[in-house]
Amino acid sequence: MITRKVNNVQEALEGIQDGMTIMLGGFGLSGIPENSIAELVRKETTNLTCISNNAGVDDFGLGLLLQKRQIKKMISSYVGENAEFERQMLSGELEVELTPQGTLAEKCRAAQAGIPAFFTPAGYGTEVAEGKEVREFNGKMHIMELAYQADFSIVKAWKGDEAGNLIFKGTARNFNAPMAGAAKITIAEVEELVPAGTLDPNEIHIPGIMINRIFQGEKFEKRIEQRTVRQRS
């Protein structure tokens, strides 16, 4: 049985260098690879281009890399609650490529499937379409979007086995699943790592063939970005 297990986050992130392009899974603060981000901060890896749904918050998630000026360019669909992201973007310190959320997801999924480009109506007639090929399909204009080309993809799953098979929980699946296998090397950080053959094949969301390295993370904070509660009646 092929094993993709590595002993720790240090081994998992081996080979990530300054100037690389990295995909990072998660939806808001749900399902982000907390241990891997902390290790990138510790390693002081810099000049990174990060592809992620959002940039975390000021003191958590990708916000930690932004604080240390380790990100050169941010490709995302949502600025979120991160004031430092906003400050760096408006001051010109940070390159930002804002992308419609569905387009961002499809650019990841296309890379995962080996599809170099696709056409979408999202963004036609806006700044998003500038410099891109435009074609008409069924009477509607579409723009051509290229699949992402990333060096590493770092995803976070609820449970995984040593062969790399993954199960996500809830909204953490949104961007983690299409990012798995969408880069040259995919790293999976999991809450629980079990022996191969333990998981029910019918419950697996991403097969191990998509994963190069897998490790069990520790001390997940799992912060809530916006807590909304209902008053008791």
LOKOL-659289 format. One line per field, with one value per residue: residue number from 0; x, y, z of N, C-alpha, C, CB in turn. Coordinates in steps of 0.2 Angstrom, whole numbers. Glycine has a CB too. Example, Ala and Ser with C-alpha at 12.3 -4.5 7.8 and 13.67 -1.06 7.14 Angstrom:
2
k <- [0 1]
n_x <- [66 64]
n_y <- [-28 -11]
n_z <- [39 35]
ca_x <- [62 68]
ca_y <- [-22 -5]
ca_z <- [39 36]
c_x <- [66 64]
c_y <- [-16 0]
c_z <- [39 39]
cb_x <- [57 70]
cb_y <- [-22 -3]
cb_z <- [45 29]
% end
This chain:
233
k <- [0 1 2 3 4 5 6 7 8 9 10 11 12 13 14 15 16 17 18 19 20 21 22 23 24 25 26 27 28 29 30 31 32 33 34 35 36 37 38 39 40 41 42 43 44 45 46 47 48 49 50 51 52 53 54 55 56 57 58 59 60 61 62 63 64 65 66 67 68 69 70 71 72 73 74 75 76 77 78 79 80 81 82 83 84 85 86 87 88 89 90 91 92 93 94 95 96 97 98 99 100 101 102 103 104 105 106 107 108 109 110 111 112 113 114 115 116 117 118 119 120 121 122 123 124 125 126 127 128 129 130 131 132 133 134 135 136 137 138 139 140 141 142 143 144 145 146 147 148 149 150 151 152 153 154 155 156 157 158 159 160 161 162 163 164 165 166 167 168 169 170 171 172 173 174 175 176 177 178 179 180 181 182 183 184 185 186 187 188 189 190 191 192 193 194 195 196 197 198 199 200 201 202 203 204 205 206 207 208 209 210 211 212 213 214 215 216 217 218 219 220 221 222 223 224 225 226 227 228 229 230 231 232]
n_x <- [4 3 10 7 10 18 29 28 23 34 41 31 30 42 53 45 48 54 45 36 20 6 -8 -21 -32 -49 -64 -68 -64 -66 -60 -46 -29 -21 -9 0 0 5 18 24 25 34 45 48 46 45 39 28 15 -2 -16 -32 -48 -51 -42 -41 -41 -35 -26 -25 -25 -22 -19 -9 3 2 4 17 23 24 18 17 8 -10 -22 -39 -57 -63 -62 -65 -64 -52 -42 -29 -26 -34 -28 -15 -18 -24 -13 -4 5 3 0 -15 -27 -43 -56 -71 -81 -86 -78 -65 -66 -68 -57 -48 -53 -52 -38 -36 -42 -34 -37 -34 -40 -56 -73 -83 -97 -96 -91 -90 -90 -85 -71 -64 -64 -55 -42 -44 -49 -64 -79 -94 -108 -122 -129 -125 -112 -95 -81 -64 -55 -40 -34 -27 -10 0 13 12 -1 -11 -21 -34 -42 -55 -54 -42 -33 -18 -15 -19 -32 -46 -58 -70 -78 -93 -94 -80 -77 -79 -68 -57 -58 -58 -45 -37 -25 -23 -11 7 12 3 -2 -9 -17 -23 -36 -38 -28 -29 -26 -23 -37 -46 -56 -73 -76 -86 -88 -78 -71 -61 -49 -34 -25 -24 -16 0 7 3 -2 -4 -12 -11 -18 -29 -37 -49 -57 -71 -77 -88 -98 -115 -129 -145 -158 -164 -181]
n_y <- [-6 11 24 41 48 59 64 77 94 101 92 91 103 104 110 121 137 154 166 157 151 148 138 139 131 132 141 156 157 144 128 130 128 128 124 123 136 143 137 142 155 154 149 160 162 171 183 178 171 170 160 160 159 169 181 178 185 199 194 180 165 168 181 182 180 191 201 200 203 194 190 193 194 193 182 182 181 188 201 201 202 208 220 224 218 226 239 237 234 246 255 251 242 228 217 214 203 202 191 184 173 161 159 159 147 138 140 133 120 117 117 106 96 96 104 117 130 139 145 158 167 176 191 198 213 220 226 214 207 213 213 199 185 185 177 172 162 154 166 173 183 178 176 171 161 157 142 140 140 133 131 124 116 118 110 107 94 86 72 60 46 36 34 45 48 58 66 79 92 100 117 118 110 117 125 118 105 107 112 102 92 101 108 107 100 93 96 89 93 86 83 71 57 41 23 17 10 11 21 23 19 25 37 45 60 66 57 47 48 61 67 72 73 70 74 74 87 99 106 114 130 134 146 157 167 177 179 174 176 170 179 173 168]
n_z <- [0 -5 5 10 20 31 44 51 51 46 38 28 22 15 3 -1 -7 -7 -17 -23 -29 -21 -17 -5 5 12 19 22 39 40 39 36 33 47 54 44 39 50 50 39 42 52 45 38 25 10 -2 -8 -19 -16 -17 -13 -5 3 14 27 44 54 63 62 52 34 37 46 38 30 40 42 30 20 9 -8 -18 -18 -23 -23 -19 -10 2 15 33 35 40 38 26 18 20 15 2 -3 -1 -10 -7 -8 -21 -29 -35 -38 -40 -46 -36 -40 -52 -47 -40 -51 -58 -50 -50 -63 -65 -57 -65 -76 -86 -97 -99 -99 -103 -97 -92 -81 -75 -88 -97 -87 -77 -74 -86 -94 -107 -110 -119 -128 -132 -140 -134 -137 -139 -128 -121 -116 -106 -108 -96 -88 -81 -65 -61 -50 -38 -25 -17 -2 8 20 30 38 41 37 28 28 15 9 6 8 19 21 31 32 27 25 14 3 -4 -2 -8 -23 -24 -21 -28 -38 -40 -42 -32 -19 -2 12 27 41 54 60 57 50 48 32 23 33 32 26 9 3 9 6 0 -8 -17 -13 -24 -27 -18 -12 0 17 34 52 59 74 89 84 82 76 74 74 62 61 73 76 85 91 100 115 116]
ca_x <- [0 7 9 9 11 25 29 26 22 41 42 26 31 49 53 42 53 52 43 32 13 3 -15 -23 -39 -53 -69 -68 -59 -67 -56 -40 -23 -18 -3 4 1 10 25 26 27 40 50 49 45 42 37 23 8 -7 -23 -36 -55 -50 -36 -41 -42 -29 -22 -27 -26 -17 -18 -2 8 1 7 25 24 27 14 18 2 -15 -28 -45 -63 -67 -57 -67 -63 -45 -41 -22 -26 -37 -23 -9 -20 -25 -7 0 11 1 -4 -22 -31 -50 -59 -78 -80 -87 -73 -60 -67 -68 -50 -44 -55 -49 -31 -36 -44 -30 -41 -30 -44 -63 -76 -88 -100 -95 -86 -90 -92 -82 -63 -62 -63 -49 -36 -46 -53 -71 -83 -102 -111 -129 -132 -122 -105 -91 -73 -59 -51 -35 -33 -22 -4 3 18 10 -8 -11 -28 -36 -47 -57 -51 -38 -29 -11 -15 -21 -39 -49 -65 -71 -84 -97 -91 -73 -76 -80 -62 -52 -59 -56 -38 -33 -22 -23 -4 12 12 -3 -1 -15 -16 -29 -37 -37 -25 -30 -22 -26 -42 -50 -62 -78 -75 -92 -88 -72 -72 -55 -45 -27 -21 -23 -12 7 9 -2 1 -9 -10 -12 -20 -33 -41 -56 -60 -77 -76 -93 -103 -122 -134 -152 -160 -169 -188]
ca_y <- [0 17 29 48 51 62 64 83 100 103 88 92 109 104 112 128 142 161 168 152 152 143 138 138 129 135 145 161 154 137 123 133 124 132 122 125 143 145 135 147 161 153 149 167 161 177 185 172 173 166 159 158 162 176 182 178 191 202 190 173 163 172 188 181 181 198 205 199 205 188 189 198 195 189 181 180 183 191 204 199 206 209 227 224 217 232 244 235 234 253 258 248 237 222 216 210 201 200 186 181 167 155 159 156 139 134 140 128 114 116 115 99 91 96 109 124 136 138 151 160 174 180 197 201 220 223 226 207 205 217 209 192 183 185 173 172 156 154 172 177 184 174 178 165 161 152 138 142 136 134 126 119 117 116 109 105 90 83 65 57 40 37 34 52 49 64 68 86 93 106 122 117 107 122 127 113 99 108 113 95 90 107 111 102 96 94 94 88 94 83 83 64 53 34 19 15 5 12 25 20 22 29 44 49 66 66 50 48 50 68 70 70 72 70 74 76 94 99 112 119 135 134 152 159 174 181 175 177 171 172 180 168 170]
ca_z <- [0 -5 10 8 27 33 51 54 46 43 32 23 18 12 -4 -2 -7 -8 -24 -26 -29 -16 -15 2 6 17 17 28 43 41 36 34 36 52 56 38 39 56 49 34 46 56 40 35 17 8 -9 -10 -22 -12 -20 -7 -6 7 17 34 48 55 68 61 45 30 40 49 33 28 45 41 23 17 3 -13 -22 -16 -28 -19 -21 -4 6 21 39 36 39 36 19 15 20 10 -5 -5 -1 -16 -5 -10 -27 -27 -40 -35 -44 -44 -32 -44 -56 -43 -39 -57 -60 -46 -52 -70 -64 -54 -70 -82 -91 -97 -99 -100 -104 -92 -93 -75 -76 -94 -97 -81 -77 -74 -93 -98 -109 -110 -125 -127 -137 -139 -134 -136 -138 -122 -121 -111 -106 -106 -90 -88 -75 -61 -61 -43 -36 -20 -14 5 10 27 30 45 42 31 29 26 8 6 5 13 21 23 35 31 22 24 8 -3 -8 -1 -13 -29 -24 -20 -35 -43 -40 -44 -26 -14 5 16 34 44 61 62 52 52 44 26 23 39 30 22 3 0 12 4 -5 -12 -17 -12 -30 -28 -13 -12 7 22 41 56 63 81 92 79 85 73 75 71 59 63 78 75 89 91 106 117 116]
c_x <- [4 5 11 10 18 24 27 25 29 42 37 27 38 48 49 47 50 50 38 25 10 -5 -16 -30 -43 -59 -70 -63 -61 -63 -49 -34 -19 -11 2 6 6 17 28 28 33 46 52 49 42 41 32 17 3 -13 -27 -43 -55 -43 -36 -43 -35 -24 -23 -27 -20 -15 -11 3 8 5 15 27 27 23 15 12 -4 -21 -33 -51 -66 -61 -59 -66 -56 -43 -34 -22 -29 -31 -17 -11 -21 -19 -3 5 9 -2 -10 -25 -38 -53 -66 -77 -80 -81 -67 -60 -66 -60 -46 -46 -53 -42 -31 -37 -39 -32 -37 -34 -52 -66 -82 -91 -99 -90 -86 -93 -89 -74 -60 -60 -58 -44 -38 -50 -60 -75 -90 -104 -118 -132 -129 -115 -101 -84 -70 -55 -46 -35 -27 -16 0 8 16 3 -8 -18 -29 -42 -49 -53 -47 -35 -22 -10 -17 -28 -42 -56 -66 -77 -87 -94 -84 -72 -76 -74 -57 -52 -56 -48 -34 -31 -22 -16 1 13 6 -1 -8 -14 -23 -30 -36 -34 -26 -26 -26 -31 -47 -57 -66 -77 -80 -92 -82 -73 -67 -51 -38 -23 -20 -18 -5 9 4 1 -5 -7 -12 -15 -24 -37 -48 -60 -67 -77 -82 -98 -110 -126 -141 -154 -165 -176 -191]
c_y <- [6 21 36 51 53 64 71 88 102 99 89 98 110 106 119 133 149 162 163 154 146 143 136 137 133 140 150 158 146 133 126 129 128 131 124 132 146 143 140 153 160 152 155 166 168 178 180 175 168 166 156 162 169 176 182 184 193 198 183 171 167 179 188 182 188 203 205 201 200 186 195 200 190 189 178 183 187 194 203 204 209 216 228 223 223 238 243 236 242 257 256 243 230 221 212 209 198 196 184 175 161 154 156 149 135 134 135 121 112 114 108 94 91 100 115 130 134 145 152 167 179 185 200 208 223 223 219 205 208 213 202 191 183 182 173 165 156 161 176 177 181 177 171 166 156 148 140 137 138 129 121 121 114 116 106 100 88 77 63 50 41 36 40 53 54 64 75 86 99 110 122 114 111 123 121 107 101 110 107 93 95 110 105 97 98 92 94 88 91 83 76 60 45 30 18 10 6 16 21 23 26 36 48 54 67 60 52 50 57 71 67 68 73 70 76 82 93 106 117 123 135 140 153 166 179 177 178 173 174 173 175 171 169]
c_z <- [0 1 8 15 28 40 54 48 43 37 26 19 15 5 -6 -2 -8 -16 -27 -26 -26 -16 -8 3 12 14 23 32 44 36 33 37 41 54 50 38 44 54 43 37 49 51 37 27 15 0 -12 -14 -19 -16 -15 -8 -2 10 24 38 50 59 67 53 41 33 44 44 31 33 44 34 19 10 -2 -17 -19 -21 -24 -22 -15 0 13 27 40 35 36 28 15 15 15 3 -7 -5 -7 -14 -7 -17 -26 -34 -38 -41 -42 -41 -36 -49 -53 -42 -45 -59 -56 -49 -59 -70 -62 -60 -76 -88 -91 -96 -100 -101 -99 -93 -87 -77 -83 -94 -91 -82 -77 -81 -97 -100 -110 -117 -124 -133 -135 -139 -133 -135 -132 -123 -115 -112 -105 -100 -90 -81 -71 -62 -54 -42 -30 -19 -7 7 17 27 37 46 36 33 26 19 5 5 10 13 24 27 34 26 21 17 2 -7 -7 -6 -20 -29 -23 -27 -40 -43 -42 -38 -21 -7 8 23 37 51 64 56 55 47 37 26 29 36 25 15 0 3 10 -1 -10 -12 -16 -18 -30 -23 -13 -4 12 29 45 60 70 83 87 83 83 75 71 69 61 67 78 80 89 98 109 118 123]
cb_x <- [-5 6 12 3 9 26 36 31 19 46 42 19 30 52 50 36 59 58 49 33 10 6 -19 -20 -40 -49 -76 -75 -60 -75 -60 -39 -19 -22 -2 1 -5 8 25 21 21 39 48 55 41 47 44 21 8 -7 -23 -33 -60 -56 -33 -34 -47 -30 -22 -33 -32 -19 -23 -2 6 -6 5 27 29 27 6 24 3 -18 -25 -43 -68 -71 -58 -62 -66 -41 -41 -17 -31 -43 -20 -6 -27 -30 -4 3 11 -3 1 -26 -28 -54 -55 -82 -84 -93 -71 -59 -74 -72 -47 -46 -63 -50 -28 -42 -51 -28 -48 -26 -42 -66 -79 -85 -108 -93 -79 -95 -99 -84 -61 -67 -70 -47 -31 -49 -50 -74 -80 -105 -107 -131 -139 -124 -103 -92 -72 -55 -56 -28 -33 -23 1 -3 24 14 -13 -7 -32 -36 -46 -65 -56 -33 -33 -7 -19 -17 -43 -46 -69 -71 -82 -97 -93 -70 -82 -82 -59 -52 -66 -60 -37 -37 -27 -28 -3 19 19 -10 4 -19 -15 -30 -44 -43 -18 -38 -22 -21 -39 -47 -59 -85 -74 -99 -88 -66 -73 -50 -46 -25 -25 -30 -16 11 15 -8 7 -10 -14 -6 -14 -37 -38 -60 -56 -84 -76 -97 -100 -125 -131 -157 -163 -167 -192]
cb_y <- [0 21 26 51 46 69 63 85 106 103 81 93 115 97 107 129 141 166 168 146 152 143 133 143 122 139 141 161 157 136 120 140 122 131 115 122 147 141 128 148 163 146 144 170 155 183 185 169 172 168 154 159 158 177 189 175 190 208 192 171 164 172 190 174 176 200 202 192 211 182 188 196 193 193 176 182 177 186 212 193 203 204 231 220 211 235 244 228 231 256 257 254 238 219 212 214 195 206 180 181 167 155 165 160 138 137 147 129 114 122 119 99 93 90 109 124 141 135 152 159 174 176 194 197 220 220 230 203 206 223 210 190 176 193 166 176 151 149 172 173 191 167 183 164 161 155 130 142 138 133 130 120 113 120 104 110 84 82 60 62 34 31 28 53 42 70 62 91 92 110 129 113 102 129 133 109 98 114 118 90 84 112 115 105 96 92 99 82 101 76 86 61 55 33 12 14 -2 16 31 21 16 25 43 44 72 73 46 43 47 72 68 75 77 65 79 70 99 97 116 114 142 128 158 158 174 185 174 178 171 167 187 166 167]
cb_z <- [6 -12 16 4 32 29 54 59 50 48 34 27 23 13 -8 2 -12 -7 -28 -22 -37 -9 -20 7 6 22 15 31 50 39 30 36 30 59 57 32 39 62 46 28 51 60 35 38 15 10 -13 -4 -30 -5 -27 0 -2 12 15 37 54 59 75 64 42 23 45 53 27 27 52 43 24 21 5 -18 -29 -10 -33 -12 -22 0 5 23 45 32 46 40 18 19 28 12 -6 1 5 -19 3 -4 -33 -22 -45 -33 -46 -51 -26 -48 -60 -36 -36 -62 -59 -39 -52 -74 -59 -49 -72 -84 -90 -103 -105 -93 -111 -84 -93 -69 -75 -99 -97 -74 -71 -71 -97 -94 -105 -104 -128 -127 -138 -144 -129 -131 -138 -116 -121 -112 -101 -113 -83 -89 -76 -53 -67 -38 -33 -14 -19 9 5 32 25 45 45 28 27 30 5 0 6 10 26 18 43 37 24 30 7 0 -7 6 -13 -32 -18 -16 -37 -41 -34 -45 -22 -17 8 14 37 41 63 64 51 52 47 20 24 44 26 24 -2 2 19 1 -1 -10 -23 -8 -36 -27 -6 -15 9 21 42 62 59 85 95 75 84 75 75 76 52 57 85 68 96 88 107 124 111]
% end
